[in-house]
Amino acid sequence: MKYSDFLNAARKHQAACEVIKNEIVSIDMNRTPHLRAKQRKLLLNFYYLTGYVIECSVKYGIYKLIDFDPKAPVNSLDQCGLSYNHNIKHHRFCKYADHLVSRMSGIKLIDDVNGVSREVQELYNRWDAEVRYWYSDIDRALMDKLNQRNLFGLYDCAEIVLSSVSRL
């Protein structure tokens, strides 16, 4: 895998998010328990994929900003104090986002939280690949934050992150 594949993956996840977002908007919450359950599943998948838009964007940005060889496999990274196994391989944002910020600051949500609600910031900070397994065993306080307004806010930030690194 080359590092440009991270950018392609971010765009792929963004496209999927757009489809899911449109479906979420089309569901009337007051209709039936079946539709409410469908919307909940879609919101959780939307959260999961939105996190991957951010993750792939940030990882692409790191490789681009350190002038990593575009033809080299991503897992061969061992430069600028970074290694694939210690800094990139992980799914938690806190493991690698600082490496992007140290090279490019002012990225919405990553280090610029002006205008970003606390709920959206918490969803960002609590995202992990394990979200893909979530359904019923979710902390109630977090579940209340996994609503359309907050998730769409997180997605808006993810689009800004993707746009920011795409211009590098």
Number of C-alpha atoms within 10 A of each C-alpha: 10 17 22 18 14 22 22 15 17 26 20 14 20 22 14 15 23 14 11 18 18 10 14 21 11 10 14 11 16 8 9 11 10 10 15 16 12 15 22 19 15 17 22 20 20 28 27 21 24 27 27 24 28 27 29 24 27 30 26 26 29 25 22 18 14 14 11 19 14 12 10 12 12 23 14 13 19 14 11 10 8 16 15 14 12 12 19 23 14 15 17 18 20 15 13 20 20 17 22 22 17 9 11 16 12 11 18 18 22 22 14 12 15 8 8 15 14 12 19 22 17 14 20 24 14 14 19 18 14 10 16 13 11 12 12 8 8 11 8 10 8 13 14 11 16 20 17 17 12 21 22 19 18 26 25 14 24 26 19 17 22 23 13 17 20 14 7 10
